[in-house]
Amino acid sequence: LHFGRASKRLNICQPPLSQQIRRLEEEIGVQLLYRNRRNVELTPAGKAFLAEARRIVSLSEEAMLRALKVSKGESGRLDIGFIGSANYSVLPTVVREFRKRYQNVDLYLAEMNTSPQLDALRSGQIQVGFLRPPAGVESIGVFTETVFREPLVIAMPTSHQYAKENSLKLRLLAKDPFIMIPRQHGPGFFDYVISVCLQEGFSPSIVLEASQFHTIIGLVAAGLGIAIVPASMSKSQFEGVVFKRIDGQVETELKVAWLKDKLSPIVKNFLDVVREVCAGSVGY
């Protein structure tokens, strides 16, 4: 409420400041200030305008700060797809660490099989996936990195004749009924299990298929067959099921996937956290 102090604070001369305020009053069509030679006061309209002007300045500063955070990947939204077994290995730790570092990023997670994840990545429904991809996904623009390596194990009913063994040669189970994930849902994992069985001299008799590992283990618990699953699934607590090691080096890899041309700052930050958390993750 003092033109001299105001112009000094704004680092401009007083006459241009007075002219700008008069032009503002003319543009709005109302008087904002009472002025005389002794003092300056806000009119009621001026008081109302001042409150809104301060709010606009504050919103402008917030908008700039928000844009800066988004540009650095510190704010926004990230959609993540994951296969069920990822929830028994590295995914919870990754999500927890990312939330701790980037509290203004909204995470949305959706459980889905590998093939739907690849489709969701390409359509933009998700930006990152945790999956066991088939070979050749690079040809469709999907980049992957291994984040967790673990053995495959045999899930079998506690009533099975080999339930008390510590480990087994897979060929001993050649005549058992197998429960597997359908190839159209997880082609990479399906093909690998088949190849492992063929190397042992048999083709598995698949009697049932289910889209999720925990469903498969439930069917094993019901005595409907055996299954080859990632070792991390042994953390699932199903009564009536035991997990047995397979003799030999039979491993599976969990990978993180993203589109090459969709590496946003948020995705980059998330991948950095994944690499840090998963460094040295070789399963058990």
N, C-alpha and C positions, 0 to 999 in steps of 0.2 A: 504493500500500500504506500509506496514511495517510488516515484518514477526515477529519481536519481540513483537510489540504491539498486533498484531493479536493473537499470541499464548497466550499472557497473558490474553486477553479478552476471549479466548476460554478455558482458564484454562488447557492448555496442554503445553508440551515442544515444543520448536521451531523445532527440527529435524523431529519429526513425522508429524508436519504440512507441512513442506516442502516436505516430502515424499508423503503425501496424495495428494498434489496439483500436483506433478509430475505424480503420478499414474492416476489422473484424466485427465491430458493432454494426457497421453499415451492411455487411454481408448477412449477419444474423437478423438485423432489423430491430434490435433492442439495445438499450443503454446498459453497459456492464459496470461502469464506474461512475460515481459521483466525484467530480473534481472541482476544486477551487484553489486559490493561491495558498491556502493553509494546509489542507489535507486531502487525502484520497480515500474513498470508501467504496466498498462493493455494493451494488444495488441488489435487491432480491434476485433479479435475473442473473446478476453476476455471480452470486453465491451458488445458485443452482448450476450455472455453467462451469464454475470452478471445480465442483465436486465431480461432475462428469468428465471434465478434462483430465483431472488427476487419475480417474479410473482408466481412461483411454491410454494415458501414458504408462500406467502400470500394466495394462493388458499388452501393450506394445512390447514392453520389456520382457514380459512372460513369454510372448510369442517368439521373440528373438532367442531367449534362453531355451525354449522348447525345440526350436529348429536346430540350435547348436547341439543339444543333447541327441536329437535324432541323427544328425550328421555324424556323430561320434559313436552311434550305436548304443547310447545310454538310455534311450527312451523309445517306446514304440511297442510293436507286437511281433511275437515269433510263434509260428505254428510248427509243432514237432510231431512227426509220426514215429511209432515204435512198435516192434514186435514184442509179444508178451514176455519172452525170455529176457529181453533187455532190462525189464523191471526187476529181475533177480540178480543182475550183475552191476553194471556201471551207471545205468540211467539215474537212479535216485541220488547218487553222490554228485553227478554232473549237474542235475537240476538244482539241488540244494546249494551248490557252490555258485552257480550262475545267479540264482536269486539273491544270494548274499552280496554279490558284487554289483548287480544291475537291478536295483529294486524298482526302477521305473519302467522296466520292460515287462509287459504282460505275456506270460507263457501260456500257450494252449496245447495240450498234449492229447493225441488220439491214438489208441491202439489199433493197429491194422497190419495185415500181412505184408510180405515183401512186394508182391506184384501191385496191390493197391497203392502202396507207398510210392512206387516208381511213377505210377499214373498221377498221384497227388502232387508229387514234386514237379512234374512236367506241366501240370495244369495250374500250379501256383497255390493249390489248396494248403500245402505245407511247404516250408522252406528248408527243413532239415529232417532227415530220417535216420532211424537206427534199424538196420536190417541185415539179412544174409543174402546178398544179391547174386544172381547168376553171372556168369562170365559175359563180358561184352557190353556192360551198361555204359561204358565211356562213349560208345558209338551213338548213344541217344542223348549225350550231353550231361550225363550224371557222373559226378566225381565221387570217389569213395576213399576212405582211409580206415584201416583196421584199428579198432579201439579196444578189443578184448578177444583173447584167444583162450579156448578152453577145450578140454577133452569131451568127446561124446561118451555117454554112458547108456546102459540098458536099464530101462524101467520095466520091472516085472512084478507080478503079484507075489505076496509073501508065501503063497502056497506052491510056487514054482519049484521044480525039482532042483534048480540051481540057486535057489534063493539064499543059501548059506555060503556060497562061494564068494571069495573076495574079488576075483576078476575072472573073466571068461573069454575064450576064443569064440568069435562071432559064429563060426561054422557050427558050433554046438547047438545053435538056435535055428538052424536052417529049416526045420520042419514046424517051427512055431508060427502062429498067426501074428502078423504085424499090424500095428495101428500107426498111421502116418498122416502128416499134413498133405493135402492135395497138391499135386505139382503146380496147378494153376495159381495157387496162393503163395507157394514158396519154392519156385523152380530150382534155385541154387542149392538149397538144403536137401530137397528131394533127390536131385540128381546125384549129389555127393553120397547120400546114404545108400542109394542103389549101387553106386560104383564100389563102395566099400564092401557091400555084400557080395557083389560079383567077384571081387578080388579074393573073397573067402570061398568061392566056388558055388554060390547059390544065388538065386533070385528070390527075394522075400515074398512070401504069400501075404498080400495086403488084404485084410478082411474088413477093415474099417478105416475111415478117414475123418479127421476133425481139423478145423481151421486154427485152433489154438493149442499150444502145448499143455496148458493146465487142463483143458478138456480131454486131451489124449491121456494124461496121467490119471484122470478120473475114470476113464474107460479101462485102463490097466488095472486100477484098484477094483473095478467090478469083475475082474477075471476074464476080460474079453480078448486079451492078447498081450503082447509085449510091444515096447517102443524104443527106438533109439532117439535120445534127446540130449541137448546140451547139459553139461554137468551142473550148471547153475540152477537147473530146474529141480535138483535134489533138495533145494531149499523150500520148495513147495511142500506143505505139510498135508500129505494124504495118508490116511491109515490104509494098511493093506498093500503098500507098495514099497519095494526096495530098489536101490539103484546100484548097479554093478559096473565096475570098470571093464573096458574092452582091452584085451591084450593087444599091444602094438600101439603105434602112434596114430591115433584116430582123433583128429581135432576139428573144431569148427571155429570160424571167425565171425565176430559181430563187427559190423562196419557202420560208420557214420557217412551219410550221403547228402549231397547238395548239388544244385545246378551251377555249372561253371559261370553262366552269364547272370546269375542271381545272387552273387556274393555281396550282399548288402553289409553295411557296418555292423548291424546286429548279428547277422549270420557269422561274420568274421570273428566278432567277440565271442560268440558261442563256441565256435570251433577252437578258438584259443583255449577256452576253459576245458573243453573236451580233451584236447591234447595234453594239457597240464594234469588233469585228473587221471587220465587213463595211461599216462606214461608208465610203461612196465607192467601193464595189466595182462598177465599170461594165464589167468584162470587158476585152477587148483586141481 
